[in-house]
């Protein structure tokens, strides 16, 4: 008995190793093509679904595709609705493992083709020229080990059940939820639904599990795949967490429906098996069952994908996302620009405040990295775009000339703030460069320049001309001294050029921020222009 258990564990270990080799080999061999497929074939949710099915079928890992999709969402390359389509497709694509196991793993003597395949793969891995050929060799070797591990698993489970009936091993009348839990835990512990499916299919083929119990375990294995996504988003963006929750909800809904109509699903499996004239065996029936209930879940959820994405969009909202949403822009005021300017003023004040907060963080926080200000920058840019787009929608034919002038100033200020926001990472890089030992001779001037920038950013009114002139003088002093240090080789040329680029960007940021401080609320300008001559002298 002990030897058989170790044989089962060894077969499982071989299977897991094979899955990792196949996945890594195929991903490396495909290279940027897979990234292209995932990034460019997902322009609609339906195309995202198809890409998820295809890529998961290729790399044999729904977890890898899900984690990659989370990465695209984190980077802002995929919207939530499109990425949900990819994840739904990945669930369907992972059923390919069941078909491989049922069609090849239990169809004929595995060793007859696995050993030559393994030898070919290893030879290609060791002797192949180029990274792609070596990666294909690794995938081929993993493919062979996949079936060898399956063979060991199948034979050892067969030995375990010699002289036993499934009811002797597991007992009669166990509730289906226990088998769902078994499949779930098998996937969570191995972090591979493919490995869990191999165990379940082998157990069903060895008569340890009945078809109904094995089907429940397959549902549990499907639910277990969500654990990888849940782990991957522990420190991810809010959008990535929404995607992981969508993955969990999809699998829960699909699994719940499959359990509720399990007898109907198994009847459908028998119908499909007879229609396709396939050999009736437990492994084949489970592969069909796995595919059918995932397709059923996709058929139910895909039409609801956009409203589902909107519901998820209200969850896990970060402070930055709330700041990025306009609070005062009212579409009902589009046809009355004189009333809309008040709403624009309120949002402009928020936008200037957001940009000022971003710049102050860059000036004051120590050891801050550019990626740590990304959320703040995106919030400011998003609100900026919303204000500009709202102004562009106002009915121009109903505007007074003075209203046109005030709104023009607001749009111009938005452009200044957009550039200031985009240049904020350069401010961080310049501060970090100032701490380098090569720039120690300029430490005092750099600190003076940073202090002047702090005064400029913290000011809510246009600063005194003396402050701006002093800032400009320090800039030219730093620039000339850095150039001189490069000539005398006190400063490495590459470092000097990079620091000078950052310094120029900071000067540009300073200029754009200074211009933005000329903004005046439209309501103030309109009231001032409407005031009668001499009204300011009344008491």
DRENNUSE-621534 format. One record per residue (C-alpha): residue number from 1; residue in three letters; z, x, y. Coordinates in steps of 0.25 Angstrom, whole numbers, plus 5000, padded with zeros to 4 digits. Example, Ala and Ser with C-alpha at 12.3 -4.5 7.8 and 13.67 -1.06 7.14 Angstrom:
2
PT num residu    z    x    y
PT   1    ALA 5031 5049 4982
PT   2    SER 5029 5055 4996
This chain:
539
PT num residu    z    x    y
PT   1    UNK 5000 5000 5000
PT   2    UNK 5004 5011 5010
PT   3    UNK 4991 5019 5007
PT   4    UNK 4983 5006 5009
PT   5    UNK 4990 5003 5023
PT   6    UNK 4987 5018 5027
PT   7    UNK 4973 5016 5023
PT   8    UNK 4972 5003 5032
PT   9    UNK 4978 5011 5043
PT  10    UNK 4968 5022 5041
PT  11    UNK 4956 5013 5040
PT  12    UNK 4961 5006 5053
PT  13    UNK 4962 5020 5060
PT  14    UNK 4948 5024 5056
PT  15    UNK 4943 5011 5061
PT  16    UNK 4949 5013 5075
PT  17    UNK 4944 5027 5075
PT  18    UNK 4930 5022 5072
PT  19    UNK 4931 5011 5083
PT  20    UNK 4935 5021 5093
PT  21    UNK 4924 5031 5089
PT  22    UNK 4913 5020 5090
PT  23    UNK 4918 5015 5103
PT  24    UNK 4919 5029 5110
PT  25    UNK 4906 5033 5103
PT  26    UNK 4898 5021 5108
PT  27    UNK 4904 5021 5122
PT  28    UNK 4901 5036 5124
PT  29    UNK 4887 5035 5118
PT  30    UNK 4883 5023 5126
PT  31    UNK 4890 5029 5139
PT  32    UNK 4886 5023 5152
PT  33    UNK 4877 5013 5145
PT  34    UNK 4889 5005 5141
PT  35    UNK 4895 5006 5155
PT  36    UNK 4881 5001 5160
PT  37    UNK 4881 4989 5151
PT  38    UNK 4896 4986 5155
PT  39    UNK 4894 4988 5169
PT  40    UNK 4880 4982 5171
PT  41    UNK 4878 4972 5160
PT  42    UNK 4889 4963 5165
PT  43    UNK 4884 4957 5178
PT  44    UNK 4887 4943 5173
PT  45    UNK 4898 4938 5163
PT  46    UNK 4888 4935 5152
PT  47    UNK 4881 4949 5153
PT  48    UNK 4895 4955 5153
PT  49    UNK 4898 4947 5140
PT  50    UNK 4886 4952 5134
PT  51    UNK 4889 4966 5138
PT  52    UNK 4903 4965 5132
PT  53    UNK 4897 4961 5119
PT  54    UNK 4887 4972 5118
PT  55    UNK 4896 4983 5123
PT  56    UNK 4907 4979 5114
PT  57    UNK 4898 4978 5102
PT  58    UNK 4893 4992 5105
PT  59    UNK 4906 5000 5107
PT  60    UNK 4914 4991 5097
PT  61    UNK 4926 4990 5106
PT  62    UNK 4929 4977 5115
PT  63    UNK 4941 4985 5120
PT  64    UNK 4932 4996 5126
PT  65    UNK 4923 4986 5132
PT  66    UNK 4934 4978 5138
PT  67    UNK 4941 4991 5144
PT  68    UNK 4928 4996 5150
PT  69    UNK 4926 4982 5156
PT  70    UNK 4940 4983 5162
PT  71    UNK 4936 4996 5168
PT  72    UNK 4924 4990 5174
PT  73    UNK 4932 4979 5180
PT  74    UNK 4942 4989 5185
PT  75    UNK 4931 4996 5192
PT  76    UNK 4926 4984 5198
PT  77    UNK 4912 4985 5191
PT  78    UNK 4914 4972 5183
PT  79    UNK 4919 4958 5189
PT  80    UNK 4929 4951 5181
PT  81    UNK 4920 4940 5176
PT  82    UNK 4909 4950 5171
PT  83    UNK 4920 4959 5164
PT  84    UNK 4926 4946 5157
PT  85    UNK 4912 4944 5151
PT  86    UNK 4912 4958 5146
PT  87    UNK 4925 4956 5139
PT  88    UNK 4921 4943 5133
PT  89    UNK 4909 4950 5127
PT  90    UNK 4917 4962 5122
PT  91    UNK 4925 4952 5114
PT  92    UNK 4912 4947 5107
PT  93    UNK 4907 4961 5106
PT  94    UNK 4919 4966 5098
PT  95    UNK 4915 4956 5087
PT  96    UNK 4905 4967 5083
PT  97    UNK 4916 4974 5076
PT  98    UNK 4918 4963 5066
PT  99    UNK 4904 4962 5063
PT 100    UNK 4903 4977 5060
PT 101    UNK 4915 4976 5051
PT 102    UNK 4910 4963 5044
PT 103    UNK 4895 4967 5042
PT 104    UNK 4897 4982 5039
PT 105    UNK 4911 4984 5035
PT 106    UNK 4912 4974 5024
PT 107    UNK 4897 4973 5020
PT 108    UNK 4895 4986 5012
PT 109    UNK 4901 4999 5008
PT 110    UNK 4904 5006 5021
PT 111    UNK 4905 5020 5017
PT 112    UNK 4890 5020 5013
PT 113    UNK 4886 5020 5028
PT 114    UNK 4899 5024 5035
PT 115    UNK 4899 5038 5030
PT 116    UNK 4885 5042 5034
PT 117    UNK 4887 5035 5047
PT 118    UNK 4900 5043 5050
PT 119    UNK 4893 5056 5046
PT 120    UNK 4882 5053 5056
PT 121    UNK 4891 5049 5067
PT 122    UNK 4900 5062 5065
PT 123    UNK 4887 5071 5065
PT 124    UNK 4882 5064 5077
PT 125    UNK 4895 5066 5084
PT 126    UNK 4896 5081 5081
PT 127    UNK 4882 5085 5082
PT 128    UNK 4876 5075 5091
PT 129    UNK 4870 5080 5104
PT 130    UNK 4875 5073 5117
PT 131    UNK 4887 5064 5119
PT 132    UNK 4879 5052 5116
PT 133    UNK 4876 5056 5102
PT 134    UNK 4890 5061 5099
PT 135    UNK 4895 5048 5104
PT 136    UNK 4886 5040 5095
PT 137    UNK 4890 5049 5083
PT 138    UNK 4905 5045 5086
PT 139    UNK 4901 5030 5087
PT 140    UNK 4894 5032 5074
PT 141    UNK 4905 5039 5067
PT 142    UNK 4915 5028 5072
PT 143    UNK 4905 5017 5067
PT 144    UNK 4906 5024 5053
PT 145    UNK 4922 5025 5054
PT 146    UNK 4922 5011 5058
PT 147    UNK 4917 5006 5045
PT 148    UNK 4925 5017 5037
PT 149    UNK 4938 5012 5043
PT 150    UNK 4934 4998 5040
PT 151    UNK 4931 5002 5026
PT 152    UNK 4945 5008 5024
PT 153    UNK 4952 4996 5031
PT 154    UNK 4944 4986 5022
PT 155    UNK 4947 4994 5009
PT 156    UNK 4962 4996 5012
PT 157    UNK 4964 4982 5016
PT 158    UNK 4957 4978 5003
PT 159    UNK 4967 4987 4995
PT 160    UNK 4979 4981 5002
PT 161    UNK 4975 4967 4997
PT 162    UNK 4972 4970 4983
PT 163    UNK 4980 4960 4975
PT 164    UNK 4984 4953 4987
PT 165    UNK 4980 4940 4994
PT 166    UNK 4980 4938 5009
PT 167    UNK 4991 4928 5009
PT 168    UNK 5000 4938 5001
PT 169    UNK 4998 4948 5013
PT 170    UNK 4999 4940 5025
PT 171    UNK 5006 4927 5020
PT 172    UNK 5000 4913 5020
PT 173    UNK 4999 4904 5032
PT 174    UNK 5001 4914 5043
PT 175    UNK 4998 4908 5057
PT 176    UNK 4985 4913 5063
PT 177    UNK 4992 4918 5075
PT 178    UNK 4998 4929 5066
PT 179    UNK 4984 4934 5062
PT 180    UNK 4979 4933 5077
PT 181    UNK 4991 4942 5080
PT 182    UNK 4987 4952 5069
PT 183    UNK 4973 4953 5075
PT 184    UNK 4979 4955 5089
PT 185    UNK 4989 4966 5085
PT 186    UNK 4978 4973 5076
PT 187    UNK 4969 4974 5089
PT 188    UNK 4981 4978 5098
PT 189    UNK 4986 4989 5089
PT 190    UNK 4972 4995 5086
PT 191    UNK 4967 4992 5100
PT 192    UNK 4954 4988 5093
PT 193    UNK 4950 4974 5089
PT 194    UNK 4939 4980 5080
PT 195    UNK 4950 4987 5072
PT 196    UNK 4958 4974 5071
PT 197    UNK 4945 4967 5067
PT 198    UNK 4943 4977 5056
PT 199    UNK 4957 4975 5050
PT 200    UNK 4955 4960 5051
PT 201    UNK 4941 4960 5045
PT 202    UNK 4946 4969 5034
PT 203    UNK 4958 4961 5031
PT 204    UNK 4950 4948 5030
PT 205    UNK 4940 4955 5021
PT 206    UNK 4951 4960 5012
PT 207    UNK 4957 4945 5011
PT 208    UNK 4970 4949 5019
PT 209    UNK 4966 4939 5029
PT 210    UNK 4960 4926 5028
PT 211    UNK 4948 4923 5037
PT 212    UNK 4956 4914 5046
PT 213    UNK 4967 4924 5047
PT 214    UNK 4957 4935 5050
PT 215    UNK 4950 4927 5060
PT 216    UNK 4964 4925 5068
PT 217    UNK 4966 4940 5067
PT 218    UNK 4952 4942 5073
PT 219    UNK 4956 4933 5085
PT 220    UNK 4969 4941 5086
PT 221    UNK 4961 4954 5086
PT 222    UNK 4952 4949 5097
PT 223    UNK 4964 4946 5106
PT 224    UNK 4969 4960 5103
PT 225    UNK 4957 4966 5110
PT 226    UNK 4963 4961 5124
PT 227    UNK 4975 4972 5122
PT 228    UNK 4965 4983 5126
PT 229    UNK 4961 4976 5139
PT 230    UNK 4975 4973 5142
PT 231    UNK 4979 4987 5141
PT 232    UNK 4967 4992 5149
PT 233    UNK 4971 4984 5161
PT 234    UNK 4985 4987 5163
PT 235    UNK 4982 4995 5175
PT 236    UNK 4969 4989 5178
PT 237    UNK 4964 4981 5190
PT 238    UNK 4967 4966 5191
PT 239    UNK 4952 4963 5187
PT 240    UNK 4954 4971 5175
PT 241    UNK 4967 4964 5171
PT 242    UNK 4959 4951 5173
PT 243    UNK 4949 4955 5164
PT 244    UNK 4959 4959 5153
PT 245    UNK 4966 4945 5155
PT 246    UNK 4952 4939 5153
PT 247    UNK 4950 4947 5140
PT 248    UNK 4963 4942 5135
PT 249    UNK 4961 4927 5139
PT 250    UNK 4947 4928 5133
PT 251    UNK 4952 4933 5120
PT 252    UNK 4964 4923 5120
PT 253    UNK 4955 4911 5122
PT 254    UNK 4945 4916 5112
PT 255    UNK 4956 4918 5102
PT 256    UNK 4963 4905 5104
PT 257    UNK 4950 4897 5103
PT 258    UNK 4947 4905 5090
PT 259    UNK 4961 4902 5084
PT 260    UNK 4960 4887 5088
PT 261    UNK 4947 4885 5081
PT 262    UNK 4948 4895 5070
PT 263    UNK 4944 4886 5059
PT 264    UNK 4932 4882 5067
PT 265    UNK 4929 4897 5070
PT 266    UNK 4930 4900 5055
PT 267    UNK 4921 4889 5051
PT 268    UNK 4911 4894 5062
PT 269    UNK 4912 4908 5055
PT 270    UNK 4908 4902 5042
PT 271    UNK 4896 4894 5048
PT 272    UNK 4891 4907 5055
PT 273    UNK 4892 4915 5042
PT 274    UNK 4884 4905 5034
PT 275    UNK 4874 4903 5046
PT 276    UNK 4872 4918 5046
PT 277    UNK 4872 4919 5031
PT 278    UNK 4882 4930 5031
PT 279    UNK 4891 4935 5020
PT 280    UNK 4904 4928 5021
PT 281    UNK 4916 4938 5022
PT 282    UNK 4928 4938 5030
PT 283    UNK 4924 4950 5039
PT 284    UNK 4911 4943 5042
PT 285    UNK 4918 4930 5045
PT 286    UNK 4928 4936 5054
PT 287    UNK 4917 4944 5062
PT 288    UNK 4910 4930 5064
PT 289    UNK 4923 4924 5068
PT 290    UNK 4926 4935 5078
PT 291    UNK 4912 4934 5085
PT 292    UNK 4913 4919 5085
PT 293    UNK 4926 4917 5092
PT 294    UNK 4923 4928 5102
PT 295    UNK 4909 4921 5105
PT 296    UNK 4917 4908 5107
PT 297    UNK 4927 4914 5117
PT 298    UNK 4915 4920 5125
PT 299    UNK 4908 4907 5125
PT 300    UNK 4920 4900 5130
PT 301    UNK 4924 4910 5141
PT 302    UNK 4911 4915 5146
PT 303    UNK 4907 4902 5153
PT 304    UNK 4921 4902 5160
PT 305    UNK 4921 4917 5163
PT 306    UNK 4919 4916 5178
PT 307    UNK 4931 4906 5180
PT 308    UNK 4939 4914 5170
PT 309    UNK 4936 4926 5179
PT 310    UNK 4941 4919 5192
PT 311    UNK 4954 4915 5185
PT 312    UNK 4956 4929 5181
PT 313    UNK 4953 4934 5195
PT 314    UNK 4965 4927 5200
PT 315    UNK 4974 4935 5191
PT 316    UNK 4980 4949 5193
PT 317    UNK 4976 4949 5207
PT 318    UNK 4980 4962 5214
PT 319    UNK 4985 4963 5228
PT 320    UNK 4972 4970 5232
PT 321    UNK 4963 4959 5226
PT 322    UNK 4972 4949 5234
PT 323    UNK 4969 4957 5247
PT 324    UNK 4954 4958 5244
PT 325    UNK 4953 4942 5244
PT 326    UNK 4950 4936 5258
PT 327    UNK 4962 4927 5262
PT 328    UNK 4956 4921 5275
PT 329    UNK 4941 4920 5273
PT 330    UNK 4938 4905 5272
PT 331    UNK 4924 4900 5268
PT 332    UNK 4926 4887 5275
PT 333    UNK 4925 4895 5289
PT 334    UNK 4912 4901 5286
PT 335    UNK 4905 4891 5295
PT 336    UNK 4915 4893 5306
PT 337    UNK 4915 4908 5310
PT 338    UNK 4924 4906 5321
PT 339    UNK 4935 4901 5312
PT 340    UNK 4931 4911 5301
PT 341    UNK 4934 4923 5310
PT 342    UNK 4949 4921 5309
PT 343    UNK 4948 4922 5294
PT 344    UNK 4940 4935 5295
PT 345    UNK 4950 4941 5304
PT 346    UNK 4961 4938 5294
PT 347    UNK 4954 4945 5283
PT 348    UNK 4950 4957 5292
PT 349    UNK 4964 4959 5295
PT 350    UNK 4967 4959 5280
PT 351    UNK 4955 4969 5278
PT 352    UNK 4960 4979 5289
PT 353    UNK 4974 4978 5283
PT 354    UNK 4969 4981 5269
PT 355    UNK 4960 4992 5273
PT 356    UNK 4972 4998 5282
PT 357    UNK 4981 4997 5270
PT 358    UNK 4971 5004 5261
PT 359    UNK 4969 5016 5271
PT 360    UNK 4985 5017 5273
PT 361    UNK 4987 5018 5258
PT 362    UNK 4976 5029 5257
PT 363    UNK 4983 5037 5269
PT 364    UNK 4998 5035 5264
PT 365    UNK 4998 5034 5249
PT 366    UNK 5000 5047 5242
PT 367    UNK 4992 5051 5229
PT 368    UNK 4984 5038 5230
PT 369    UNK 4971 5039 5223
PT 370    UNK 4957 5032 5227
PT 371    UNK 4957 5022 5215
PT 372    UNK 4971 5017 5219
PT 373    UNK 4966 5011 5232
PT 374    UNK 4954 5005 5226
PT 375    UNK 4960 4991 5225
PT 376    UNK 4964 4991 5239
PT 377    UNK 4950 4996 5243
PT 378    UNK 4943 4985 5235
PT 379    UNK 4952 4975 5241
PT 380    UNK 4949 4979 5256
PT 381    UNK 4934 4980 5252
PT 382    UNK 4934 4966 5246
PT 383    UNK 4941 4959 5258
PT 384    UNK 4931 4967 5267
PT 385    UNK 4919 4961 5259
PT 386    UNK 4925 4947 5260
PT 387    UNK 4927 4948 5275
PT 388    UNK 4913 4953 5277
PT 389    UNK 4906 4943 5268
PT 390    UNK 4914 4932 5274
PT 391    UNK 4910 4936 5288
PT 392    UNK 4895 4936 5284
PT 393    UNK 4896 4922 5279
PT 394    UNK 4900 4916 5292
PT 395    UNK 4890 4907 5299
PT 396    UNK 4884 4916 5309
PT 397    UNK 4876 4905 5317
PT 398    UNK 4890 4899 5320
PT 399    UNK 4896 4912 5326
PT 400    UNK 4899 4915 5340
PT 401    UNK 4894 4928 5345
PT 402    UNK 4909 4933 5347
PT 403    UNK 4912 4929 5332
PT 404    UNK 4900 4937 5327
PT 405    UNK 4905 4949 5335
PT 406    UNK 4919 4948 5329
PT 407    UNK 4915 4946 5315
PT 408    UNK 4905 4957 5316
PT 409    UNK 4917 4966 5320
PT 410    UNK 4924 4961 5307
PT 411    UNK 4912 4965 5298
PT 412    UNK 4911 4978 5305
PT 413    UNK 4926 4981 5303
PT 414    UNK 4924 4977 5288
PT 415    UNK 4914 4988 5287
PT 416    UNK 4923 4998 5293
PT 417    UNK 4934 4994 5284
PT 418    UNK 4925 4994 5272
PT 419    UNK 4922 5009 5274
PT 420    UNK 4936 5012 5277
PT 421    UNK 4940 5006 5264
PT 422    UNK 4929 5013 5256
PT 423    UNK 4934 5027 5262
PT 424    UNK 4948 5025 5259
PT 425    UNK 4947 5034 5246
PT 426    UNK 4942 5045 5255
PT 427    UNK 4955 5044 5263
PT 428    UNK 4963 5046 5250
PT 429    UNK 4955 5058 5245
PT 430    UNK 4956 5065 5259
PT 431    UNK 4971 5063 5258
PT 432    UNK 4971 5069 5244
PT 433    UNK 4962 5081 5249
PT 434    UNK 4972 5084 5260
PT 435    UNK 4983 5087 5249
PT 436    UNK 4974 5098 5242
PT 437    UNK 4979 5112 5244
PT 438    UNK 4965 5117 5249
PT 439    UNK 4967 5108 5261
PT 440    UNK 4981 5112 5264
PT 441    UNK 4976 5119 5277
PT 442    UNK 4972 5105 5282
PT 443    UNK 4984 5098 5278
PT 444    UNK 4990 5095 5292
PT 445    UNK 4976 5090 5297
PT 446    UNK 4974 5081 5285
PT 447    UNK 4988 5075 5287
PT 448    UNK 4986 5073 5302
PT 449    UNK 4972 5066 5299
PT 450    UNK 4979 5057 5288
PT 451    UNK 4990 5053 5298
PT 452    UNK 4980 5050 5309
PT 453    UNK 4973 5041 5299
PT 454    UNK 4986 5034 5295
PT 455    UNK 4987 5031 5310
PT 456    UNK 4973 5026 5311
PT 457    UNK 4974 5017 5299
PT 458    UNK 4988 5011 5302
PT 459    UNK 4984 5007 5316
PT 460    UNK 4980 4992 5317
PT 461    UNK 4974 4995 5331
PT 462    UNK 4963 5005 5334
PT 463    UNK 4970 5018 5336
PT 464    UNK 4971 5026 5348
PT 465    UNK 4958 5034 5350
PT 466    UNK 4967 5047 5350
PT 467    UNK 4971 5044 5335
PT 468    UNK 4956 5043 5331
PT 469    UNK 4952 5055 5339
PT 470    UNK 4963 5063 5333
PT 471    UNK 4959 5058 5319
PT 472    UNK 4945 5063 5322
PT 473    UNK 4949 5076 5327
PT 474    UNK 4957 5079 5314
PT 475    UNK 4945 5074 5306
PT 476    UNK 4936 5085 5312
PT 477    UNK 4947 5095 5311
PT 478    UNK 4949 5093 5296
PT 479    UNK 4934 5093 5294
PT 480    UNK 4931 5106 5301
PT 481    UNK 4943 5113 5294
PT 482    UNK 4938 5108 5281
PT 483    UNK 4924 5113 5283
PT 484    UNK 4930 5127 5288
PT 485    UNK 4939 5128 5275
PT 486    UNK 4927 5125 5266
PT 487    UNK 4919 5136 5273
PT 488    UNK 4931 5146 5272
PT 489    UNK 4933 5142 5257
PT 490    UNK 4947 5137 5260
PT 491    UNK 4942 5123 5255
PT 492    UNK 4933 5122 5243
PT 493    UNK 4920 5116 5247
PT 494    UNK 4920 5104 5237
PT 495    UNK 4934 5100 5241
PT 496    UNK 4931 5102 5256
PT 497    UNK 4918 5093 5255
PT 498    UNK 4926 5082 5248
PT 499    UNK 4937 5082 5258
PT 500    UNK 4928 5082 5270
PT 501    UNK 4921 5070 5264
PT 502    UNK 4934 5063 5262
PT 503    UNK 4938 5067 5277
PT 504    UNK 4925 5061 5282
PT 505    UNK 4927 5048 5274
PT 506    UNK 4941 5047 5280
PT 507    UNK 4935 5049 5294
PT 508    UNK 4925 5038 5291
PT 509    UNK 4937 5029 5286
PT 510    UNK 4945 5032 5299
PT 511    UNK 4933 5028 5307
PT 512    UNK 4930 5015 5300
PT 513    UNK 4945 5011 5300
PT 514    UNK 4946 5014 5315
PT 515    UNK 4933 5005 5318
PT 516    UNK 4940 4994 5310
PT 517    UNK 4952 4994 5319
PT 518    UNK 4943 4988 5330
PT 519    UNK 4942 4975 5323
PT 520    UNK 4948 4963 5331
PT 521    UNK 4950 4950 5324
PT 522    UNK 4939 4940 5328
PT 523    UNK 4949 4929 5332
PT 524    UNK 4954 4939 5343
PT 525    UNK 4940 4942 5348
PT 526    UNK 4936 4928 5348
PT 527    UNK 4949 4923 5355
PT 528    UNK 4947 4934 5365
PT 529    UNK 4933 4931 5368
PT 530    UNK 4936 4916 5370
PT 531    UNK 4947 4919 5380
PT 532    UNK 4944 4915 5394
PT 533    UNK 4942 4926 5404
PT 534    UNK 4955 4929 5411
PT 535    UNK 4963 4922 5400
PT 536    UNK 4971 4935 5397
PT 537    UNK 4977 4934 5411
PT 538    UNK 4983 4921 5410
PT 539    UNK 4998 4919 5408
